[in-house]
Amino acid sequence: MNEPASQALRHLLAQPGILTMPCCFDAFSARLIEQAGFPLTFMSGFAVAAARLGVPDTGLITATEMLDQGRGICSAVTIPVVGDADTGYGNPMNVRRTVRSYAEAGFACAMIEDQEAPKRCGHTRGKRVVGRHEALNRIRAAVDQREAGSDILIMARTDARHDHGLDEALWRCRAFADLGADILFLEAPRERAEMERFCREIPGPKMANMLEQGDTPLLPPAELEAIGFKIAAYPLTLLSSAAAAMLEALGELKQGRTPQAMLSFAELRARIGFDEYDRTLNHYPEQTRHE
């Protein structure tokens, strides 16, 4: 029997070395991540909003839609999945319900952030954070729900660097750690020196968000590990790569040509699970004419 997702994630965090974490947006992308040998994934709110609704990451997607997408993702893989739970969708009681629901959906960890609602992608302009008291209450409520029996880790995120500066962002990260957050996430530091200070001053496992053309320096995993990060997340790499490939294929079709840069039909079937399905189905032979 497989161990609970939360325990699997705790074991990964306890092992030496950095964890490279491509982020998914649906069950198929999560399966590809697992098939490629990565030990964990993250359900990106930006990517889910784009893939499921075709809308920007500006708070338009609901908790119900995120949970529904998450259930499909968690049921499709055996690796731990971290779930973007945005602001927790309300007051501390809403946060507690969100954390409980994410645990019940199969997530190993829920990320709660300190932006005002509706939130925005962390590398866009116009985002604002709530005050210290409300920010701490969100993480306190999330940790309380974990302690009340929801088997899930808590990732605490601050976006305070954007408007309030690095000192305020670090104050919040330190306070989140003191409240019992399992993983700390400072969104959008702008220089390597800021990333180094974050890792030097804040205890516990820390995540770096490696968004291509984002605000944060894009460093290779080995450098992130040397700085002190435990997780290197790639939130939009798969979504952006998939969009580029689809646009290229559409361009070929528009010109009357058959796209060449594709998986073979046989490999696509295998990646989706047709071969595994047929092997399992063969254990249940059809009824014979003499029965």
C-alpha positions as CSV (number, residue, x, y, z in Angstrom):
1,M,0.0,0.0,0.0
2,N,1.4,3.4,-0.9
3,E,2.1,5.8,1.9
4,P,0.0,8.9,2.3
5,A,0.9,11.8,-0.1
6,S,1.8,14.1,2.8
7,Q,4.1,11.5,4.3
8,A,5.8,10.9,0.9
9,L,6.4,14.7,0.7
10,R,7.9,14.8,4.2
11,H,10.3,12.0,3.2
12,L,11.3,13.9,0.1
13,L,11.9,17.1,2.1
14,A,14.1,15.1,4.6
15,Q,16.3,13.7,1.9
16,P,19.5,15.6,0.8
17,G,19.5,17.5,-2.5
18,I,17.1,19.9,-4.2
19,L,13.8,18.8,-5.6
20,T,13.1,19.9,-9.2
21,M,9.3,20.3,-9.5
22,P,7.7,20.9,-12.9
23,C,4.2,22.3,-12.4
24,C,1.1,20.7,-14.0
25,F,-2.3,22.0,-15.1
26,D,-4.3,18.8,-15.7
27,A,-4.2,15.0,-15.1
28,F,-2.3,14.3,-18.3
29,S,0.5,16.8,-17.7
30,A,0.8,15.5,-14.2
31,R,1.2,11.9,-15.6
32,L,3.9,13.1,-18.0
33,I,5.8,14.6,-15.1
34,E,5.6,11.4,-13.2
35,Q,6.5,9.3,-16.2
36,A,9.6,11.5,-16.7
37,G,10.8,10.6,-13.3
38,F,10.2,13.7,-11.3
39,P,9.4,13.0,-7.6
40,L,6.6,15.6,-7.1
41,T,4.5,18.2,-8.9
42,F,2.6,21.4,-8.2
43,M,-0.9,22.3,-9.5
44,S,-0.3,25.8,-10.8
45,G,-3.2,28.2,-10.4
46,F,-2.1,30.3,-13.4
47,A,-1.8,27.2,-15.5
48,V,-5.2,25.7,-14.4
49,A,-7.0,29.0,-15.0
50,A,-5.5,29.1,-18.5
51,A,-6.1,25.4,-19.4
52,R,-9.5,24.9,-17.7
53,L,-11.2,28.3,-18.3
54,G,-8.9,30.1,-20.8
55,V,-8.8,33.1,-18.4
56,P,-5.9,35.0,-16.7
57,D,-4.7,34.2,-13.2
58,T,-6.6,37.2,-11.6
59,G,-8.9,35.4,-9.2
60,L,-11.5,34.4,-11.7
61,I,-11.2,30.6,-11.1
62,T,-13.2,29.4,-8.0
63,A,-12.2,27.1,-5.2
64,T,-14.7,24.5,-6.5
65,E,-13.1,24.5,-9.9
66,M,-9.6,24.2,-8.4
67,L,-10.6,21.3,-6.2
68,D,-12.3,19.5,-9.1
69,Q,-9.1,19.9,-11.2
70,G,-7.0,18.8,-8.3
71,R,-9.0,15.6,-7.7
72,G,-8.3,14.5,-11.2
73,I,-4.6,15.4,-11.0
74,C,-4.1,13.6,-7.6
75,S,-5.9,10.5,-8.7
76,A,-3.9,10.3,-11.9
77,V,-0.4,10.0,-10.3
78,T,1.3,8.4,-7.3
79,I,3.8,11.3,-6.7
80,P,2.9,14.0,-4.1
81,V,1.0,17.0,-5.5
82,V,1.2,20.5,-4.0
83,G,-2.0,22.5,-4.6
84,D,-2.3,26.2,-5.2
85,A,-5.0,27.3,-2.7
86,D,-4.6,31.0,-3.4
87,T,-5.7,33.1,-0.5
88,G,-7.7,30.3,1.2
89,Y,-10.9,31.8,-0.3
90,G,-12.1,33.9,2.6
91,N,-11.7,34.4,6.4
92,P,-9.9,31.9,8.7
93,M,-12.8,29.5,8.7
94,N,-12.8,29.5,4.9
95,V,-9.1,28.8,5.0
96,R,-9.6,25.9,7.3
97,R,-12.3,24.4,5.1
98,T,-10.1,24.9,2.0
99,V,-7.2,23.1,3.6
100,R,-9.5,20.3,4.7
101,S,-10.9,20.0,1.2
102,Y,-7.5,19.9,-0.4
103,A,-6.4,17.1,2.0
104,E,-9.5,15.2,1.1
105,A,-8.8,15.7,-2.6
106,G,-5.5,13.9,-2.2
107,F,-3.0,16.9,-2.1
108,A,0.2,16.5,-0.2
109,C,0.4,20.2,0.5
110,A,-1.7,23.3,0.2
111,M,-0.2,26.7,-0.6
112,I,-1.8,29.7,1.1
113,E,-0.7,33.3,0.2
114,D,-1.1,36.8,1.6
115,Q,-2.5,38.7,-1.4
116,E,-5.7,40.6,-1.3
117,A,-8.6,38.9,-3.1
118,P,-8.9,38.7,-6.0
119,K,-5.3,37.7,-6.2
120,R,-3.0,38.0,-9.3
121,C,-0.1,36.1,-10.7
122,G,2.9,36.8,-8.6
123,H,5.0,38.1,-11.5
124,T,2.4,40.7,-12.7
125,R,1.8,44.2,-11.7
126,G,-1.2,45.4,-9.7
127,K,-1.1,42.8,-6.9
128,R,-1.5,43.9,-3.2
129,V,-1.1,42.1,0.1
130,V,-3.3,42.1,3.2
131,G,-2.0,43.4,6.5
132,R,0.2,41.4,8.8
133,H,-2.6,40.4,11.1
134,E,-4.8,38.9,8.4
135,A,-1.8,37.3,6.7
136,L,-0.8,35.6,9.9
137,N,-4.3,34.5,10.7
138,R,-4.5,32.7,7.3
139,I,-1.4,30.7,8.0
140,R,-2.5,30.1,11.6
141,A,-5.9,28.8,10.5
142,A,-4.2,26.5,7.9
143,V,-1.8,25.1,10.5
144,D,-4.7,24.7,13.0
145,Q,-6.6,22.6,10.4
146,R,-3.5,20.4,9.8
147,E,-3.1,19.9,13.6
148,A,-6.9,19.1,13.8
149,G,-6.3,16.0,11.7
150,S,-6.1,17.0,8.0
151,D,-3.2,15.1,6.7
152,I,-1.5,17.8,4.6
153,L,1.5,20.1,4.7
154,I,1.2,23.9,4.6
155,M,3.2,26.1,2.2
156,A,3.1,29.7,3.2
157,R,3.7,32.3,0.5
158,T,4.2,36.1,0.7
159,D,4.0,38.6,-2.1
160,A,5.0,41.5,0.1
161,R,8.3,42.0,-1.7
162,H,6.5,43.7,-4.5
163,D,5.0,46.7,-2.7
164,H,6.5,46.6,0.8
165,G,10.1,45.6,0.2
166,L,12.3,42.6,1.2
167,D,12.4,43.4,4.9
168,E,8.6,43.1,5.2
169,A,8.6,40.0,3.1
170,L,11.2,38.3,5.3
171,W,9.4,39.4,8.5
172,R,6.3,37.6,7.2
173,C,8.2,34.5,6.2
174,R,9.8,34.3,9.6
175,A,6.4,34.7,11.3
176,F,4.9,32.0,9.0
177,A,7.7,29.6,10.0
178,D,7.1,30.4,13.7
179,L,3.4,29.6,13.2
180,G,4.4,26.1,11.9
181,A,4.3,26.4,8.1
182,D,6.1,23.4,6.6
183,I,7.5,25.2,3.5
184,L,8.2,28.9,2.9
185,F,7.8,30.7,-0.3
186,L,9.0,34.3,-0.9
187,E,7.5,35.2,-4.3
188,A,9.4,37.3,-6.8
189,P,12.7,38.2,-5.2
190,R,14.5,40.4,-7.8
191,E,18.2,39.6,-7.2
192,R,20.3,36.6,-6.3
193,A,21.4,38.5,-3.1
194,E,17.7,38.7,-2.1
195,M,17.4,34.9,-2.6
196,E,20.5,34.3,-0.6
197,R,19.3,36.5,2.3
198,F,15.9,34.7,2.3
199,C,17.6,31.3,2.6
200,R,20.1,32.5,5.2
201,E,17.6,34.2,7.5
202,I,14.5,32.0,7.2
203,P,14.4,28.4,8.7
204,G,12.9,25.3,7.2
205,P,12.5,24.1,3.6
206,K,12.2,26.9,1.0
207,M,10.9,27.0,-2.6
208,A,12.2,29.0,-5.5
209,N,9.8,29.9,-8.3
210,M,11.6,29.7,-11.6
211,L,9.4,31.5,-14.0
212,E,10.9,32.2,-17.5
213,Q,11.1,35.9,-18.1
214,G,9.8,36.6,-14.6
215,D,11.1,38.9,-11.9
216,T,13.3,36.4,-10.2
217,P,16.8,35.4,-11.6
218,L,16.5,32.1,-13.4
219,L,19.2,29.9,-11.8
220,P,19.9,26.3,-12.4
221,P,18.9,23.8,-9.7
222,A,22.5,23.3,-8.5
223,E,22.9,27.0,-7.8
224,L,19.6,27.1,-6.0
225,E,20.6,24.2,-3.8
226,A,23.9,25.9,-3.0
227,I,22.0,29.1,-2.0
228,G,19.8,27.0,0.3
229,F,16.6,26.2,-1.5
230,K,14.9,22.8,-1.2
231,I,12.5,23.0,-4.1
232,A,12.9,24.5,-7.6
233,A,9.4,25.0,-9.1
234,Y,8.8,25.6,-12.8
235,P,5.3,27.0,-12.8
236,L,4.7,27.7,-16.5
237,T,7.3,25.7,-18.4
238,L,5.0,22.9,-19.5
239,L,2.0,25.2,-20.2
240,S,4.2,27.5,-22.3
241,S,5.9,24.6,-24.1
242,A,2.6,23.0,-24.9
243,A,1.1,26.3,-26.2
244,A,4.2,26.9,-28.4
245,A,3.9,23.3,-29.8
246,M,0.2,23.7,-30.5
247,L,0.6,27.1,-32.2
248,E,3.3,25.6,-34.4
249,A,1.0,22.7,-35.3
250,L,-1.9,25.0,-36.0
251,G,0.4,27.1,-38.3
252,E,1.3,23.9,-40.2
253,L,-2.3,22.9,-40.6
254,K,-3.2,26.4,-41.7
255,Q,-0.7,26.0,-44.5
256,G,-2.1,22.7,-45.5
257,R,0.7,20.6,-44.1
258,T,0.7,17.8,-41.6
259,P,2.7,18.8,-38.4
260,Q,5.8,16.6,-38.0
261,A,6.8,17.4,-34.4
262,M,4.3,15.1,-32.7
263,L,4.3,11.9,-30.7
264,S,3.5,8.8,-32.7
265,F,-0.1,7.6,-32.2
266,A,1.3,4.5,-30.5
267,E,3.4,6.6,-28.0
268,L,0.5,8.9,-27.3
269,R,-1.7,5.9,-26.5
270,A,0.9,4.5,-24.2
271,R,1.4,7.8,-22.4
272,I,-2.3,8.2,-21.8
273,G,-2.6,4.6,-20.5
274,F,-4.2,2.5,-23.2
275,D,-1.6,-0.2,-23.0
276,E,-1.9,-0.5,-19.2
277,Y,-5.7,-0.5,-19.6
278,D,-5.6,-3.4,-22.1
279,R,-3.1,-5.4,-20.0
280,T,-5.3,-5.1,-16.9
281,L,-8.5,-5.9,-18.9
282,N,-6.9,-9.2,-20.1
283,H,-7.1,-10.4,-16.5
284,Y,-10.9,-10.5,-17.0
285,P,-11.5,-12.8,-20.0
286,E,-14.8,-12.4,-21.9
287,Q,-17.5,-15.0,-21.4
288,T,-17.2,-18.0,-23.7
289,R,-20.0,-19.5,-25.8
290,H,-20.2,-22.6,-23.6
291,E,-20.9,-20.7,-20.4
